[in-house]
Amino acid sequence: MQKLGRLLKVETIFTTIGCSVLVGSLVCANSKGIILPPIVREEELEPIRAAAKEANVTLMDTKRTAYGNMVLANDYGAIVDPRLKQETIGQISETLDVEVVQGEIGGLPYVGSLATATNKGVLVHPLIKEEEQELLKNVLRVPLDVGTVNCGIPYVGTGLLGNSYGAVAGLLTTGPELFIIGNALDVVKEDE
């Protein structure tokens, strides 16, 4: 965990969300805010709020829980699952302090699991449509590339974590995939 913090230049904490270790699927964040599902317990919320410092922390008041799968965001904008209600979209926009637009990737609504976005680039599912690419580029305001993780998995967000300083991919990610990830997110591989 310390190596992850050094690589991404962030403070790391150990936590679960609603007793689940699937934190990436349940939480969405940028440097301005953190979106949390309603299943977060108080003992999980305290260290998150402490680590967030100045960032907005919002506990969503909905039945939905997988905000990491439903929201793709960086510090410039966010694309969200088109099934989200306008009230929820407003909360996301306020928390992350960005423009929020509904959209899909490859005709699928789970935009957070289909891509990974940073302030330098976005890596997205290979079956993204041309009009979806334009939407992502316009809202996130960064270059876009297509790729996979973990030896061909197109659900990029399930196996790739990144920010403007670095990226961490799943263990099965191949050399060619790492090359594409590095170029797409404008990061270089760090030697052990």
N, C-alpha and C positions, 0 to 999 in steps of 0.2 A: 504494500500500500504506500510506503514511503517513496518507492521508485516511481510509482504512478504520479504522486504529488509533485515530485521533482520534474518529471518529464512534461507534465501539463502546467506546471507552475501554479498549482492551486493547493489550498489546504484540503486534506482528505479527512473524512470521518468514516467510521464504521457504523452503519445503521441498516435497519430493515424498514420497509414501508408496509404497514398493516401486517407485520410479522412475515412478510415476503422478502426474499432476497432478490427478486426481480425488479430492482430499483429503476433500472433504465427504461423498463416498459411502463412504469407507473409515474415517473417524474419527468417534467420538462423544465429546462432552465436556460437562461442566457446570463450575461454578466449583470443584468439589471433586476432579474427576478427569478423566482422558483414557483412553479405550479405543482401543487400536491393534491393527491386524491383524498376524498373524505375518509378513507380507511386508516389514515395516519393516526397513530396513538400518541398521546402526550409525551411519553418518554422518547419517542422517535423524533418528535417535532422540536424539542428543546435543543439538541445538538445541531440540528439543521438551522434553526434560527440563530444560534450562536455563531456558526460558521458563515452564515450569509452576510453578516456585518450590515452593510448599508443596503443590500438588495431587498426588494419586495418579496415577501413570502406569503403566498395565498393558498389557503386550504379551500379547495373548490367545494361548492355546495350542490353537488349533482350526484346522480346514481352512477355515473361513469367513473372509472378508476384508471384506465390505461392512458394517461396523458402523454407519456413518453412515446406511445404508438400513434396518438392522434394529433400531435403537434410537432412540426419541424420548424425550428427557430434559430436565429442568430441575433446579433445586436441591431440588425437593420430591418428585420421583418419576420413574419411567421406565416406559414401555410398550415391550415387546420383541416381536419376531417369535415367534409361538407354537411354531415349530419348534426353537427353541434349547433345548439340554439344561439341566437344573437346575444342573449344575456351572458352565456358562457364565453362567447367570443369576446365580448366587451371586457369581462374579467381577465381573460388571457392578455388582451391588448394592454390593459391598465397595469397588470403585474409585470409583464415583460417590457413595457414601455416601447412598443413597436406597432406598426400597422399589421393587422391580421387579415388574411384573405383565405376564403375557403377554396380548396382545390384537391386534386387527386394526382396520383403518380401511377402510370400504367393502367388507368381506369379504376384504381383501388383507393379507398379512403384512408388507409392507415399510413399516412404520409411520414410519420415519425419512425416507423419501422422500415420504410422503403428508402430512406436516405439519411445521410449525416451531413449537417451543415455547420460551418464555422464562419468567422468573419473574413476568411480568406478564400473559401471555396465550398462546394457541395458535391458529394459523391452520391449518385442516385441509381436506383434500379435500372437495369439495361432496357426494359420495355417501356420507358417513359415516352409519351407522345410529344410531338413537336410543340403543340400549343401548351402542354404542361411544362415543358422546358422553358418556354418564354415566360410563363407565369412565375416560375421559381426564380429565374434570373432577375426579373423585374422587382419582385417583392424582397428577395434575400440580398439582391445587389452584389452578387459575387459570381465568379465563373462556375460553370457546371461541367461535370464529367460523369460518365456512366461507368459502373464497375460492379464487382462482386466481392464477397469476403468468404473466408473459410472454405476454400476450394470450390467456388462456384455458387455460393448462396446469394441470391439476388436481393434478399431482405437486408440491405446494408446496415441499417440501424440496429439490427440484432447482434452484430458482431464487430462493430466499430465505434469507438469513442474518440472524439477529437475536439480540440479547440484551436485557437490561433497559434499555440506554441508547439503542439504535437498531436499525435494520434496513436491509439492502441487498438490493435486488431486481434481477432481470435486466433488461437494457436494453430489452426489448420489453414490460415491464410497463406497463399503461395507467394513466391517471389514476384511473379508478374502482377498479382493483385496488389502487393505492397507498393510496387512501382507506380501503379495507377493511383492508388490512395495518396501516396506522397505528392504526386503531381496535382491531383485534384484539390487536395487540402493545403497545398503549398507548404509541406513539411518534409523533413528529411529523416531517414532512419538513424536512430541512435544505436551505436554499438554497445554491447553489454559491458 
